[in-house]
């Protein structure tokens, strides 16, 4: 597992989770054979969130980097980049 790949996957998964509702999470877990309908219904919100997040992360880990990048672009994923004060001034000037 490459760190660079995970650094792309985590923001994408977080973004997807914010764009979808709990019903979509449940459906994805059921449709992909991860859990049965009864198992999914029995989960509380935190457990369902953890299951879906793990599922999406593992699904994307098996994709190549080009696919992940195209998903990032297609979903218009943005994430915060923390720059030190020195670099921040350079970026503003640029």
KALIN-V375562 format. One line per field, one symbol per residue. burial: # if it has 24 or more other ideal C-beta (glycine too) atoms within 12 Angstrom, else .. A space follows every 50 residues. Layout:
burial=???
This chain:
burial=.......##########.......##.##.....#....#.......#.. #######..#.......#..##..#.#.................
